[in-house]
Amino acid sequence: MDRTEKRRIRQKIHNLLDIECKGCEFNGKNQNGICNTQCPVGERLRSLSKVLFQNIEKQPSIFNESITLEGLTRKPWTVEEDFYLLNHFHLVTCDHLAKKLDRTPVAVNQRYKTLIREQKKEKVQ
């Protein structure tokens, strides 16, 4: 695939995001699970991105898959984990949540603070 073809595909992806996703009720609300599983626009975006990345070697990324550094596994947070964390943070200890979510207590605490910060931003807007 040459450079112009890749550029054309990236422009299609950009247009889809700009036109279709701009008015979506889930846009900007960290609802990637819905976009990845239920949205037809998400399906089109995935099919276009597959074409772009089909010839690139698979490299681990902290944004889309687990990587292991010094014995610790770092993986992205799922919508289900976020939901569980928000609803149980004040009911059980951070150590219990860390074991349940297979995370470190520091990671659990930082993620909770991030989620609360995001919720406050959404309320302001």
Secondary structure, DSSP 8 states (H G I E B T S, - for coil): --HHHHHHHHHHHHHHHHHTTTT-TTTTTT-HHHHHHT-HHHHHHHHHHHHHHTTS-----TTTS-EEETTEEE----HHHHHHHHHHTTTS-HHHHHHHHTS-HHHHHHHHHHHHHHHHHHHH-
